[in-house]
Amino acid sequence: MALRAAFFDVDGTLTTERVWRGMLEYFRQRGLRRWTRRFFWAYHMPFYLLYKARLVSQSVFRRPWAAHLSWFVRGYTLEQAQDVWDWVAQEYLTPYWRPDALELIKKHKATGDLVVLVSAGLTPLENAIAREVEADMAVGTQPELKLLRATRNGRPQSRYTGKLAGPVCLDEQKAELAKAELKARNLDVDFAASIAYADSGTDIFMLEMVGNPIAFHPDEELLPVAQKRGWKILE
């Protein structure tokens, strides 16, 4: 029998704060990656200003922003990077969870629904967030890993390259990557019976993926779309 799933966006849906800020704060507090932080802001600020001036779309602004978060863990082992993911999920985001969103997750879990987080954030970070909110799985932007041939203890070890191993989980990729991950896990989901919660115009493809789309605290781009299509709106 096919499962009913509840798909949740993260930034702006589960949280009132942007998750990427937590990553930058981790490195700022520890005085790490100073030049990476400076270059990150210098590179992306023009896109931000163009977006605020409505000269580029939210997707054009957000796609490279999400992709380049992988710069911060370049050269890190899985173990080193795990400290970043756990700190953001367990400490930084604590005051920013939306209580109504967490309550919805509990209700879906109680009824036996599969709870899936789908976000543009890096996949290992989204996995840490999924564990924190007790979601069943997460789909995100996959950072690239490189297997090293030799290490001090003689065992091979993987390190992040600072690049991506796939597309940014945004717009149409949110739906495509979510479906691909479910298929890879041999999970049969009834999309017509499933539900999706999201706040942004970049989530429209994910909302279209299910029979019960819900605009959850929608932004100015998603709200008119939800109103026009008759989607449920939760403020």
C-alpha positions as CSV (number, residue, x, y, z in Angstrom):
1,M,0.0,0.0,0.0
2,A,1.4,3.4,-1.0
3,L,2.4,5.8,1.8
4,R,1.1,9.2,2.4
5,A,3.9,11.7,2.8
6,A,4.1,15.2,4.3
7,F,6.8,17.3,2.6
8,F,8.2,20.3,4.5
9,D,10.4,23.1,3.2
10,V,12.9,24.3,5.9
11,D,13.9,27.9,5.6
12,G,10.9,30.1,6.4
13,T,8.7,27.1,6.9
14,L,10.1,25.2,9.8
15,T,12.2,28.2,10.9
16,T,11.8,32.0,11.1
17,E,15.6,32.3,10.3
18,R,17.6,31.3,7.3
19,V,19.6,28.2,7.9
20,W,22.6,29.4,6.0
21,R,23.1,32.1,8.6
22,G,23.8,29.4,11.1
23,M,26.6,28.0,9.0
24,L,28.3,31.4,8.7
25,E,27.8,32.0,12.4
26,Y,29.5,28.8,13.2
27,F,32.7,29.9,11.4
28,R,32.5,33.5,12.6
29,Q,32.3,32.5,16.2
30,R,35.4,30.3,15.8
31,G,37.3,32.7,13.7
32,L,37.5,30.2,10.9
33,R,37.3,30.6,7.1
34,R,37.7,34.4,7.3
35,W,38.6,34.8,3.6
36,T,35.9,32.4,2.6
37,R,33.3,34.5,4.5
38,R,34.5,37.7,2.9
39,F,34.6,36.3,-0.6
40,F,31.1,34.8,0.0
41,W,29.6,38.1,0.9
42,A,31.5,40.0,-1.9
43,Y,30.4,37.5,-4.5
44,H,26.7,37.4,-3.5
45,M,25.9,40.9,-2.4
46,P,25.4,42.2,-6.0
47,F,22.9,39.4,-6.6
48,Y,21.1,40.3,-3.4
49,L,20.9,44.0,-4.3
50,L,19.6,43.1,-7.8
51,Y,17.0,40.8,-6.2
52,K,15.8,43.5,-3.7
53,A,15.5,45.9,-6.7
54,R,13.4,43.2,-8.5
55,L,15.8,43.0,-11.3
56,V,16.5,39.3,-10.9
57,S,14.2,36.5,-9.7
58,Q,14.4,34.8,-6.3
59,S,15.7,31.7,-8.0
60,V,18.6,33.5,-9.7
61,F,19.6,35.0,-6.4
62,R,19.2,31.9,-4.3
63,R,20.7,29.2,-6.5
64,P,24.4,30.3,-6.4
65,W,23.9,31.3,-2.7
66,A,22.9,27.8,-1.8
67,A,25.5,26.2,-4.0
68,H,28.4,28.1,-2.6
69,L,27.7,27.1,1.0
70,S,29.8,24.1,0.2
71,W,32.9,26.4,0.1
72,F,32.9,26.5,3.9
73,V,33.5,22.8,4.4
74,R,36.1,22.4,1.6
75,G,38.8,20.0,2.8
76,Y,36.8,18.9,5.8
77,T,36.3,15.2,6.7
78,L,32.9,13.8,7.3
79,E,33.6,14.0,11.0
80,Q,34.8,17.6,11.0
81,A,31.8,18.7,9.0
82,Q,29.4,16.9,11.2
83,D,30.2,19.3,14.0
84,V,29.1,22.1,11.8
85,W,25.8,20.4,10.9
86,D,25.0,19.4,14.5
87,W,25.8,22.9,15.9
88,V,23.5,24.6,13.4
89,A,20.6,22.1,14.0
90,Q,20.9,21.7,17.7
91,E,22.1,25.1,18.9
92,Y,21.7,27.9,16.4
93,L,18.2,27.1,15.2
94,T,16.8,26.5,18.7
95,P,15.1,29.9,19.1
96,Y,13.9,30.0,15.5
97,W,11.7,26.9,15.1
98,R,8.1,27.7,14.2
99,P,6.0,25.9,16.9
100,D,3.1,25.5,14.5
101,A,5.3,23.7,12.0
102,L,6.8,21.4,14.7
103,E,3.3,20.6,15.8
104,L,2.3,19.7,12.3
105,I,5.2,17.3,12.1
106,K,4.1,15.6,15.3
107,K,0.6,15.2,14.0
108,H,1.8,13.7,10.7
109,K,4.1,11.3,12.5
110,A,1.2,10.3,14.8
111,T,-1.0,9.4,11.9
112,G,1.8,7.3,10.3
113,D,2.7,9.7,7.5
114,L,6.2,9.8,6.0
115,V,7.7,13.2,7.0
116,V,10.2,14.5,4.4
117,L,12.2,17.7,4.6
118,V,13.1,19.2,1.2
119,S,15.4,22.2,1.1
120,A,18.1,23.9,-0.9
121,G,20.4,23.5,2.1
122,L,23.3,21.0,2.0
123,T,22.0,17.5,2.4
124,P,24.1,16.5,5.5
125,L,22.9,19.7,7.3
126,E,19.3,18.9,6.3
127,N,19.8,15.4,7.7
128,A,20.9,16.9,11.0
129,I,17.8,19.1,11.0
130,A,15.6,16.1,10.2
131,R,17.0,14.2,13.2
132,E,16.3,17.3,15.4
133,V,12.7,17.7,14.4
134,E,12.2,13.9,14.1
135,A,11.4,13.9,10.4
136,D,11.9,10.6,8.6
137,M,14.3,11.8,5.9
138,A,15.7,14.9,4.2
139,V,16.4,15.9,0.6
140,G,18.8,18.7,-0.2
141,T,21.8,19.9,-2.2
142,Q,24.5,17.2,-2.2
143,P,28.1,18.5,-1.6
144,E,30.8,16.6,-3.4
145,L,33.1,14.2,-1.5
146,K,36.5,13.0,-2.6
147,L,38.0,9.7,-1.3
148,L,41.6,10.1,-0.4
149,R,43.9,7.2,-1.0
150,A,46.2,7.5,2.0
151,T,45.6,8.8,5.5
152,R,47.6,8.8,8.8
153,N,46.0,5.6,10.0
154,G,46.2,3.9,6.6
155,R,42.5,3.9,5.9
156,P,40.9,5.8,3.1
157,Q,39.0,8.9,4.1
158,S,36.6,11.2,2.4
159,R,36.8,15.0,2.3
160,Y,34.5,17.6,1.0
161,T,35.8,19.3,-2.2
162,G,33.8,22.6,-1.9
163,K,31.8,21.7,-5.0
164,L,28.5,20.0,-5.5
165,A,27.7,16.4,-6.6
166,G,24.4,17.4,-8.1
167,P,22.0,20.2,-8.8
168,V,20.8,22.8,-6.2
169,C,17.6,21.6,-4.6
170,L,15.5,24.5,-5.8
171,D,12.5,25.1,-8.0
172,E,11.7,22.0,-10.3
173,Q,14.7,20.2,-8.7
174,K,12.9,20.1,-5.4
175,A,10.2,17.8,-6.8
176,E,12.7,15.8,-9.0
177,L,15.2,15.2,-6.2
178,A,12.5,14.3,-3.7
179,K,11.0,11.7,-6.1
180,A,14.4,10.3,-7.0
181,E,15.4,9.9,-3.3
182,L,12.1,8.2,-2.5
183,K,12.6,5.8,-5.5
184,A,16.2,5.1,-4.3
185,R,14.8,4.1,-0.9
186,N,12.1,1.9,-2.5
187,L,9.4,4.0,-0.9
188,D,6.1,4.0,-2.8
189,V,4.3,7.3,-2.1
190,D,0.8,8.3,-3.1
191,F,1.5,11.9,-4.2
192,A,-2.2,12.6,-4.9
193,A,-2.9,11.9,-1.2
194,S,0.2,13.6,0.1
195,I,0.7,17.1,1.6
196,A,3.4,19.8,1.1
197,Y,4.1,22.8,3.3
198,A,6.2,25.7,1.9
199,D,6.6,29.4,2.1
200,S,8.5,30.6,-1.0
201,G,8.0,31.0,-4.8
202,T,10.9,28.6,-5.3
203,D,8.8,25.9,-3.7
204,I,6.0,26.0,-6.2
205,F,7.1,22.8,-8.1
206,M,7.2,20.9,-4.8
207,L,3.7,22.1,-3.9
208,E,2.5,21.1,-7.4
209,M,3.9,17.6,-6.8
210,V,1.1,16.7,-4.3
211,G,-2.6,16.7,-4.1
212,N,-2.7,18.9,-1.0
213,P,-0.4,21.9,-1.3
214,I,-0.3,24.3,1.6
215,A,1.2,27.8,1.4
216,F,2.6,28.1,4.9
217,H,3.5,31.6,6.0
218,P,3.8,32.4,2.2
219,D,6.1,35.2,1.0
220,E,5.0,37.8,-1.5
221,E,5.9,35.6,-4.5
222,L,4.0,32.5,-3.3
223,L,0.9,34.2,-1.8
224,P,-0.7,35.4,-5.1
225,V,0.0,32.0,-6.8
226,A,-1.6,30.2,-3.9
227,Q,-4.6,32.5,-4.0
228,K,-5.0,32.2,-7.8
229,R,-4.8,28.4,-7.6
230,G,-7.0,28.0,-4.6
231,W,-4.4,26.4,-2.5
232,K,-4.8,26.3,1.3
233,I,-3.0,29.2,3.0
234,L,-1.8,29.0,6.7
235,E,-0.4,32.2,8.2
